[in-house]
Amino acid sequence: MNCLHKIQAMREHMSSSERRLADFILENTHLLRDYSSQQLAGAVGVSQSSVVKFSQKLGFRGYPHLKLAVNEAVALGQNNESADTSADAQSLSYVDTIRSEANKHLDYLAEIEVSDGFAQALRLLKQARWVQILGEGDGQYPAVRLAQGLCYQGLRANLCGDHRLDLMLADQFEPQDLLIVVSPMECSDHCQQMIATVRQHQGKVLGLCRFGDTQLTSVCDVSLPLLVDMQSAPWEHGICALSLSYLVDILLLALKEG
């Protein structure tokens, strides 16, 4: 995924100093080529170590790798400028609009597929005796897809939707059982209750969630965070559900292939 898209998607979950860095980079991409980490820190009013930590939070080893990625994104944007101009001259179809947004997320899903977290998620699924699935917000439809797909592959999986029954089932968990939370929302009270109940029985938790949701990821054994670009409204909810569905499909395909 284009690093500028990644910065935009993560901005909502950043601290105040990180947001200042993000905003400066997004608004002054042409300046970053000649800026050292010390110069960037001085321009934004943060410490040099904050610049390094900001770079690492985005998945880069350090500031030089972030600067290189930004420069590559700027160059790519300039190469596509003429094509974008001609596209803007005509109103894009709904399909083109959705395709453009979906492609951003597909690029990031390719990164997730080769991550350690993805391999760990597959191991949890293969070892699970019983899988309980909780879908919230835009994660409800992908949660249904996941439950159906796991059942088709012969796994014992359940998606209830009734809060009281959810908690009753969670109270019967065993250590080899797995709770999967599919939610791009903040961790709800019901979600927290479910996870706490599963933890009491030493069950495992897998989260398919929004990147930056530290509240959910901190209580999961494994989490697969999804980038959601808040700038894509009014398509945000539809694209989010679609991206979660893609992630579910990738998991199911990988599980089927063994």
C-alpha positions in Angstrom: 0.0 0.0 0.0 1.1 3.5 -0.8 2.7 4.9 2.4 0.8 8.1 2.1 -2.5 6.1 2.1 -1.2 4.2 5.1 -0.5 7.5 7.0 -4.0 8.8 6.2 -5.6 5.6 7.3 -3.7 5.4 10.6 -4.0 9.1 11.5 -7.2 8.7 13.5 -5.4 6.4 16.0 -2.3 8.5 16.4 -1.2 10.6 19.3 -1.2 14.4 19.0 2.6 14.5 18.2 2.2 11.7 15.6 -0.7 13.6 14.0 1.4 16.7 13.6 4.1 14.6 11.9 1.5 12.9 9.7 -0.1 16.2 8.7 3.2 17.8 7.9 4.3 14.9 5.7 1.0 14.7 3.9 1.0 18.5 3.3 4.7 18.9 2.5 5.7 15.6 0.7 7.9 17.6 -1.7 10.0 18.9 1.2 10.7 15.5 2.8 13.3 14.6 0.2 15.8 17.1 1.6 14.8 16.8 5.3 16.8 14.9 7.9 15.0 13.4 10.9 16.4 16.3 13.0 15.0 18.9 10.5 11.6 17.2 10.4 11.5 17.1 14.2 12.4 20.8 14.4 9.8 21.8 11.7 7.0 19.9 13.6 8.1 20.7 17.1 8.7 17.2 18.3 11.8 15.2 19.4 14.0 13.4 17.0 13.2 10.1 18.7 9.5 10.8 18.0 10.3 10.9 14.3 12.0 7.5 14.6 9.1 5.9 16.6 6.6 7.4 14.1 8.5 5.7 11.2 8.6 2.4 13.1 4.9 2.6 13.9 4.3 2.8 10.1 6.3 -0.4 9.7 9.6 1.0 8.6 13.0 0.3 10.2 13.6 4.0 10.6 13.2 7.5 9.1 15.4 6.9 6.0 13.1 4.1 4.9 10.0 6.2 5.5 11.5 9.1 3.5 12.3 6.7 0.6 8.8 5.4 0.6 7.3 8.9 0.6 9.5 9.9 -2.3 8.5 6.8 -4.2 4.8 7.6 -3.6 5.3 11.2 -4.8 7.1 10.0 -7.9 4.3 7.5 -8.6 1.7 10.2 -8.2 3.5 12.4 -10.7 3.7 9.6 -13.2 -0.1 9.0 -12.9 -1.0 12.7 -12.9 -1.9 12.9 -16.5 -4.1 9.8 -16.2 -5.8 11.2 -13.1 -6.4 14.5 -14.9 -8.2 12.8 -17.8 -10.2 10.7 -15.4 -11.3 13.7 -13.5 -12.5 15.3 -16.7 -15.1 12.6 -16.8 -17.2 11.5 -13.9 -16.1 8.1 -12.6 -18.6 5.3 -12.6 -19.6 3.8 -9.3 -17.6 0.7 -10.2 -14.5 2.7 -10.9 -14.8 4.5 -7.6 -15.2 1.3 -5.6 -12.4 -0.4 -7.6 -10.0 2.5 -6.8 -10.7 2.3 -3.1 -10.7 -1.5 -2.9 -7.3 -1.6 -4.7 -5.7 0.4 -1.9 -6.8 -2.2 0.6 -5.9 -5.2 -1.6 -2.3 -3.9 -1.6 -2.3 -3.9 2.2 -3.9 -7.3 2.4 -1.0 -8.7 0.4 1.3 -7.4 3.2 -0.9 -9.1 5.8 -0.8 -12.5 3.9 2.9 -12.8 4.3 3.0 -11.5 7.9 3.8 -13.6 11.0 0.4 -12.7 12.3 -1.3 -14.4 9.4 0.7 -17.6 9.9 -0.2 -17.5 13.6 -3.9 -17.0 12.8 -3.9 -20.1 10.6 -2.3 -22.1 13.4 -5.0 -21.0 15.8 -7.7 -22.0 13.4 -6.1 -25.4 12.7 -5.7 -26.2 16.4 -9.2 -25.0 17.4 -11.7 -27.6 18.7 -14.5 -25.0 18.6 -14.7 -21.6 17.0 -17.0 -18.9 18.3 -17.4 -15.8 16.0 -18.4 -12.3 17.0 -19.1 -9.8 14.3 -19.7 -6.1 15.1 -20.6 -3.1 13.0 -19.3 -3.5 9.4 -17.8 -6.8 10.6 -21.2 -8.6 10.8 -21.4 -9.6 7.2 -17.8 -10.8 6.9 -18.3 -12.7 10.2 -21.2 -14.6 8.5 -18.9 -15.4 5.6 -16.3 -16.7 7.9 -18.7 -18.9 9.9 -20.1 -20.4 6.7 -16.6 -21.0 5.2 -15.3 -22.7 8.4 -18.4 -25.0 8.5 -18.0 -25.9 4.8 -14.4 -27.0 5.7 -15.7 -29.2 8.5 -14.7 -27.1 11.5 -17.1 -26.6 14.4 -17.9 -22.9 14.1 -20.8 -20.8 15.4 -22.0 -17.2 14.9 -24.9 -16.5 17.3 -25.7 -12.7 17.4 -27.6 -13.0 20.7 -25.6 -11.4 23.4 -26.9 -13.7 26.2 -26.3 -16.9 24.2 -22.9 -15.6 23.1 -21.8 -15.3 26.7 -23.3 -18.7 27.7 -21.3 -20.3 24.9 -18.1 -18.4 25.9 -18.6 -19.7 29.4 -18.2 -23.2 28.1 -14.9 -22.6 26.4 -11.9 -24.9 26.8 -8.2 -24.0 26.3 -8.2 -25.3 22.7 -11.2 -23.2 21.7 -11.0 -20.0 19.7 -13.0 -16.7 19.7 -12.7 -14.7 16.5 -13.7 -11.0 16.8 -14.5 -9.4 13.4 -14.9 -5.7 14.1 -13.5 -2.4 12.7 -15.2 -0.6 15.6 -13.8 0.3 19.0 -14.1 -2.7 21.4 -17.7 -2.7 22.7 -18.8 -3.6 26.2 -20.2 -6.9 24.9 -16.9 -7.7 23.1 -14.9 -7.0 26.3 -17.3 -9.3 28.2 -16.9 -12.1 25.7 -13.1 -11.8 25.7 -12.9 -11.7 29.5 -15.2 -14.8 29.7 -13.0 -16.7 27.2 -9.9 -15.7 29.0 -11.3 -17.2 32.3 -11.4 -20.5 30.5 -7.9 -20.0 28.9 -9.4 -19.9 25.4 -7.7 -18.1 22.5 -8.7 -14.8 20.8 -8.1 -13.8 17.2 -9.0 -10.3 16.2 -9.8 -9.0 12.6 -9.9 -5.4 13.5 -9.0 -1.8 12.5 -5.3 -0.8 12.5 -4.6 1.3 15.6 -7.3 -0.2 17.8 -4.9 -0.9 20.7 -7.8 -1.7 23.0 -8.8 -4.8 21.0 -5.3 -5.9 19.8 -3.9 -5.7 23.3 -6.3 -8.5 24.5 -6.0 -10.7 21.4 -3.5 -13.6 21.1 -3.2 -12.7 17.4 -4.7 -9.7 15.5 -4.9 -9.0 11.8 -5.3 -5.2 11.6 -7.0 -3.7 8.6 -6.3 -0.2 7.3 -9.4 1.9 6.8 -8.8 5.2 5.0 -11.1 7.7 6.7 -10.7 10.0 3.7 -12.8 7.7 1.5 -16.2 8.7 3.0 -19.0 8.2 2.0 -17.6 4.9 0.8 -15.8 4.1 4.1 -18.4 1.6 5.5 -18.9 -0.3 2.2 -15.1 -0.5 1.5 -14.4 -1.6 5.1 -16.9 -4.4 4.9 -15.5 -5.4 1.5 -11.9 -5.4 2.8 -12.8 -7.5 5.8 -14.6 -10.0 3.5 -11.4 -10.2 1.4 -9.4 -10.9 4.5 -11.8 -13.6 5.5 -11.6 -15.2 2.0 -7.8 -15.1 2.2 -7.9 -16.9 5.5 -10.4 -19.5 4.3 -8.4 -20.2 1.1 -5.1 -20.5 3.0 -6.8 -22.8 5.6 -8.2 -25.0 2.8 -4.8 -25.3 1.1 -3.3 -26.4 4.4 
